[in-house]
Amino acid sequence: MRVLIFGLGGVGQIFAGFLKKGGHHVTGIGRQSVVKTIEKQGITITGIWGEHQIRLDHVHTDINELPVSRFDLILISVKSFDTKSAVWAIKPYIDHNTLVVCAQNGYGNYETACAILEKRQVILTRLLFGVELLAPGSVKVSVCGDDVIVGSPENTISREILESLAQIFSRAGIPSRYSPDIIKFLWGKILYNCSLNALGATLEVPYGTLGDNNNLRKIMDSVVREIFAVAKFYQIPFFWDKPEEYLPHFYEKLLPLTSAHHSSMLQDIQMGKKTEIDALNGAMVTLGKKAGIDTPINWVLTKIIKAKEAICMQKGSK
């Protein structure tokens, strides 16, 4: 299978490396510093999924340099604020049979892709493994809370195709499965990310520390309640009917699995990069405003992260 990975951050390198290891022809598009390293020494993957040193077939910084004109699978793994430009960039390389996978965090990526591409070709995933960027071309899988979930929110892609793709990922070394409830899984991840990412980045502590502090638990409880209120207005389904059902699952099941993980948002801030706060807590604030629902805790977390992001980016530019 001819695969294009658009975005060689942590997630992109994991998919690129394992799919190549699984026997597929893999081309990657990434930033110059990362591409330069991968060209020389390949991708180094460590952590709970083993140690691997993998060389891709092609790596480029400019999509116009691609050696082939069409791909069987294109996986978008850029930050949410770059989704629109990424989709426009890959569009010329898509034919009738190409599948496009959104392997990203946050709200709105699938909707952005479907506004440009045909829905019958766009696949949504829910990721619950954590990746740490150790150096350009070197990544560590630190935690895994569940399989990658593969699905089609509007059932525009057959179950057979989706199950086949999940099997391809699993055989390559990335545990995956198909589910018709992809939206429920995605919004479960949004609850998880909105509760942990911004707080973890602000306080610069692992997720387990957040769950051990009663004051921080109260903040996370409020984040969850606000998101449930927003989702109810938009008739978005959850696996849980109310926050009181989700919170024990969050604290007793999810947090212990990822207690040692540091927020990817913190990694972005430390590297002087823009975060995805607008696709997480910020998106909940935006949806809340449209619905006339107050989301004060999500609003405060969004503003704190934007301030910290700006301060760190300013320091990095000096």
PLY file of the C-alpha trace (Angstrom):
ply
format ascii 1.0
element vertex 318
property float x
property float y
property float z
element edge 317
property int vertex1
property int vertex2
end_header
0.00 0.00 0.00
1.28 3.46 -0.91
1.02 5.64 2.18
1.57 9.38 2.65
2.01 10.73 6.17
1.37 14.47 6.15
2.90 15.79 9.35
5.91 14.14 10.99
5.32 15.15 14.58
5.09 12.50 17.27
1.94 10.79 16.01
3.02 11.06 12.38
6.37 9.43 13.08
4.68 6.57 14.94
2.32 5.81 12.06
5.04 6.31 9.44
7.51 4.07 11.26
5.16 1.22 12.06
3.44 1.21 8.67
6.84 1.03 6.97
7.84 -1.74 9.36
4.60 -3.46 8.37
5.70 -3.65 4.75
4.07 -0.61 3.20
5.62 2.03 0.94
5.69 5.13 3.14
6.40 8.74 2.23
6.52 11.48 4.85
6.05 15.25 4.71
7.45 17.26 7.61
9.41 20.21 8.86
12.95 20.69 7.61
14.69 19.90 10.90
12.83 16.61 11.27
13.12 15.62 7.60
16.85 16.28 7.60
17.37 13.90 10.53
15.04 11.20 9.21
16.78 11.29 5.83
20.12 10.63 7.55
19.24 8.11 10.25
15.57 7.16 9.93
12.99 7.22 12.71
13.88 5.94 16.17
10.93 4.63 18.18
11.23 3.55 21.81
8.84 2.96 24.69
6.08 0.50 25.47
5.76 -0.72 21.85
9.39 -1.75 21.64
12.56 -0.30 20.14
12.70 0.25 16.39
14.95 1.97 13.87
13.09 2.52 10.60
13.92 4.21 7.32
11.06 5.56 5.22
10.96 5.27 1.44
10.82 9.05 0.90
10.84 12.13 3.12
10.19 15.68 1.93
9.47 19.15 3.22
7.57 20.19 0.10
4.63 18.15 -1.15
5.44 19.23 -4.71
8.60 17.07 -4.48
6.63 13.82 -4.17
7.83 11.06 -6.52
4.32 9.62 -7.06
1.08 11.32 -8.01
-1.45 9.16 -6.12
-1.63 7.32 -2.78
-3.81 4.53 -1.40
-3.82 6.02 2.09
-3.06 9.56 3.26
-2.81 10.13 6.99
-3.12 13.72 8.24
-1.23 14.18 11.51
-0.69 17.93 11.64
-1.91 20.19 14.44
-5.57 21.13 14.19
-4.85 24.72 13.16
-3.04 23.39 10.08
-5.74 20.92 9.01
-7.32 23.10 6.34
-4.05 23.90 4.57
-2.98 20.24 4.83
-6.18 19.00 3.20
-5.84 21.45 0.31
-2.21 20.37 -0.12
-3.03 16.66 -0.38
-6.11 17.02 -2.57
-4.21 16.73 -5.91
-2.78 13.38 -4.74
-6.17 11.80 -4.06
-7.93 9.57 -6.57
-11.27 7.74 -6.45
-9.96 4.99 -4.16
-7.74 7.02 -1.81
-8.61 6.96 1.89
-7.79 10.00 4.03
-7.36 9.47 7.78
-7.58 12.27 10.34
-5.18 11.15 13.10
-5.41 14.25 15.27
-6.65 15.65 18.55
-9.49 18.03 19.14
-12.76 19.11 17.63
-13.33 20.12 14.00
-10.67 18.23 12.02
-13.08 15.80 10.39
-15.52 18.61 9.57
-12.75 20.67 7.99
-11.61 17.75 5.84
-15.15 16.91 4.70
-15.74 20.52 3.62
-12.98 20.01 1.01
-13.00 16.28 0.26
-15.72 13.69 -0.31
-17.09 12.22 2.92
-16.86 8.72 1.47
-13.06 9.05 1.63
-12.52 10.68 5.04
-11.94 8.48 8.08
-11.92 9.66 11.68
-9.75 8.14 14.40
-9.62 8.36 18.17
-6.06 8.11 19.51
-5.33 7.29 23.13
-1.61 6.60 23.08
0.90 9.16 24.30
3.99 10.17 22.36
6.98 12.11 23.63
9.28 13.87 21.18
12.80 13.14 22.42
14.66 14.78 19.51
14.11 15.28 15.77
13.43 11.80 14.39
13.26 10.21 17.85
9.95 9.47 19.59
8.82 7.46 22.60
5.43 5.81 23.09
4.94 6.49 26.79
1.40 5.26 27.48
-1.55 3.60 25.75
-5.02 3.83 27.25
-6.85 1.94 24.49
-6.73 0.87 20.85
-6.85 3.40 18.04
-10.53 3.61 17.08
-11.33 3.83 13.36
-14.72 4.94 12.06
-16.93 6.90 9.70
-19.14 9.39 11.60
-21.83 9.46 8.91
-21.42 5.86 7.76
-20.22 6.92 4.31
-17.49 4.27 4.31
-18.26 0.55 4.55
-17.57 -1.43 7.68
-15.43 -3.84 5.63
-13.08 -1.05 4.53
-12.81 0.37 8.05
-12.19 -3.03 9.63
-9.56 -3.77 6.99
-7.77 -0.49 7.77
-7.85 -1.21 11.51
-6.32 -4.62 10.81
-3.57 -3.00 8.71
-2.69 -0.70 11.61
-2.80 -3.57 14.12
-0.62 -5.87 12.01
1.89 -3.05 11.67
2.11 -2.75 15.47
-0.45 -0.04 16.34
-3.35 -1.72 18.22
-6.54 -0.62 16.43
-10.18 -1.58 15.94
-13.26 -0.38 14.11
-16.29 1.06 15.91
-19.57 2.49 14.63
-19.49 4.75 17.72
-16.50 6.83 16.61
-18.21 10.10 17.60
-18.76 8.84 21.13
-15.12 7.79 21.32
-13.94 11.13 19.91
-15.96 13.16 22.39
-14.75 10.92 25.18
-11.21 11.88 24.14
-12.24 15.55 24.03
-13.48 15.25 27.64
-10.18 13.62 28.59
-7.98 16.14 26.76
-9.86 19.22 27.90
-9.65 18.06 31.51
-5.93 17.29 31.48
-3.97 19.01 28.71
-4.30 22.65 29.70
-3.92 22.02 33.44
-0.94 19.73 32.88
0.69 22.31 30.63
0.01 25.17 33.02
1.37 23.41 36.09
4.00 21.40 34.17
3.17 18.14 35.93
2.16 14.65 34.72
-1.49 13.67 34.58
-1.32 11.57 37.73
-0.40 14.62 39.80
-3.54 16.38 38.62
-5.74 13.50 39.72
-4.08 13.32 43.15
-4.97 16.91 44.05
-8.51 17.62 45.31
-8.43 21.27 44.24
-7.46 20.31 40.71
-10.12 17.62 40.67
-12.74 20.28 41.29
-11.48 22.21 38.26
-11.53 19.09 36.09
-15.02 18.23 37.33
-16.20 21.67 36.19
-14.56 21.27 32.77
-16.44 18.01 32.29
-19.79 19.45 33.39
-19.45 22.38 31.01
-18.68 20.07 28.08
-21.64 17.83 28.89
-23.89 20.90 28.83
-22.54 21.95 25.43
-22.83 18.44 24.00
-26.42 18.11 25.21
-27.41 21.25 23.34
-25.89 19.96 20.10
-27.28 16.44 20.66
-23.81 14.92 20.62
-23.85 11.36 22.00
-21.69 10.15 24.85
-21.22 6.71 26.37
-22.38 8.29 29.64
-25.72 10.04 30.29
-24.36 12.59 32.74
-21.07 13.87 34.22
-21.56 11.87 37.41
-21.30 8.68 35.35
-18.22 9.78 33.43
-16.11 11.18 36.28
-15.57 7.85 38.14
-14.55 6.28 34.81
-12.15 9.17 34.22
-10.49 9.06 37.64
-10.55 5.31 38.23
-9.96 3.90 34.72
-8.37 6.48 32.39
-6.06 8.45 34.67
-4.24 5.42 36.14
-3.38 4.23 32.61
-1.80 7.56 31.68
-0.66 8.91 35.06
2.99 9.29 34.02
2.25 11.13 30.79
3.00 14.82 30.29
0.63 16.91 28.21
1.51 17.26 24.53
0.44 20.86 25.00
3.27 21.30 27.50
5.72 19.83 24.98
4.53 22.37 22.40
4.91 25.27 24.81
8.39 24.17 25.88
9.44 24.06 22.23
7.98 27.51 21.57
5.23 26.17 19.33
1.58 27.09 18.98
-0.75 24.76 20.90
-4.06 23.16 19.96
-5.99 24.90 22.74
-8.44 26.39 20.20
-9.49 22.89 19.12
-9.94 21.73 22.73
-11.06 23.98 25.59
-11.28 26.93 23.19
-13.60 24.99 20.89
-15.89 24.23 23.84
-16.02 27.95 24.64
-16.89 28.78 21.03
-19.61 26.12 20.86
-20.93 27.27 24.22
-21.23 30.89 23.07
-23.21 29.85 19.99
-25.54 27.86 22.22
-25.83 30.51 24.93
-24.11 28.23 27.46
-21.53 29.62 29.89
-18.19 27.77 29.99
-16.14 29.87 32.45
-13.61 27.20 33.46
-12.83 26.24 29.88
-12.57 29.96 29.09
-10.03 30.56 31.88
-7.92 27.55 30.88
-7.93 28.73 27.27
-6.74 32.21 28.22
-4.04 30.88 30.54
-2.62 28.62 27.83
-2.73 31.38 25.23
-0.84 33.65 27.63
1.75 31.00 28.48
2.12 30.14 24.81
2.74 33.79 23.91
5.24 34.30 26.73
7.26 31.20 25.80
7.21 32.02 22.09
8.40 35.54 22.88
11.25 34.21 25.01
12.24 31.83 22.25
12.45 34.62 19.70
14.97 36.61 21.74
0 1
1 2
2 3
3 4
4 5
5 6
6 7
7 8
8 9
9 10
10 11
11 12
12 13
13 14
14 15
15 16
16 17
17 18
18 19
19 20
20 21
21 22
22 23
23 24
24 25
25 26
26 27
27 28
28 29
29 30
30 31
31 32
32 33
33 34
34 35
35 36
36 37
37 38
38 39
39 40
40 41
41 42
42 43
43 44
44 45
45 46
46 47
47 48
48 49
49 50
50 51
51 52
52 53
53 54
54 55
55 56
56 57
57 58
58 59
59 60
60 61
61 62
62 63
63 64
64 65
65 66
66 67
67 68
68 69
69 70
70 71
71 72
72 73
73 74
74 75
75 76
76 77
77 78
78 79
79 80
80 81
81 82
82 83
83 84
84 85
85 86
86 87
87 88
88 89
89 90
90 91
91 92
92 93
93 94
94 95
95 96
96 97
97 98
98 99
99 100
100 101
101 102
102 103
103 104
104 105
105 106
106 107
107 108
108 109
109 110
110 111
111 112
112 113
113 114
114 115
115 116
116 117
117 118
118 119
119 120
120 121
121 122
122 123
123 124
124 125
125 126
126 127
127 128
128 129
129 130
130 131
131 132
132 133
133 134
134 135
135 136
136 137
137 138
138 139
139 140
140 141
141 142
142 143
143 144
144 145
145 146
146 147
147 148
148 149
149 150
150 151
151 152
152 153
153 154
154 155
155 156
156 157
157 158
158 159
159 160
160 161
161 162
162 163
163 164
164 165
165 166
166 167
167 168
168 169
169 170
170 171
171 172
172 173
173 174
174 175
175 176
176 177
177 178
178 179
179 180
180 181
181 182
182 183
183 184
184 185
185 186
186 187
187 188
188 189
189 190
190 191
191 192
192 193
193 194
194 195
195 196
196 197
197 198
198 199
199 200
200 201
201 202
202 203
203 204
204 205
205 206
206 207
207 208
208 209
209 210
210 211
211 212
212 213
213 214
214 215
215 216
216 217
217 218
218 219
219 220
220 221
221 222
222 223
223 224
224 225
225 226
226 227
227 228
228 229
229 230
230 231
231 232
232 233
233 234
234 235
235 236
236 237
237 238
238 239
239 240
240 241
241 242
242 243
243 244
244 245
245 246
246 247
247 248
248 249
249 250
250 251
251 252
252 253
253 254
254 255
255 256
256 257
257 258
258 259
259 260
260 261
261 262
262 263
263 264
264 265
265 266
266 267
267 268
268 269
269 270
270 271
271 272
272 273
273 274
274 275
275 276
276 277
277 278
278 279
279 280
280 281
281 282
282 283
283 284
284 285
285 286
286 287
287 288
288 289
289 290
290 291
291 292
292 293
293 294
294 295
295 296
296 297
297 298
298 299
299 300
300 301
301 302
302 303
303 304
304 305
305 306
306 307
307 308
308 309
309 310
310 311
311 312
312 313
313 314
314 315
315 316
316 317
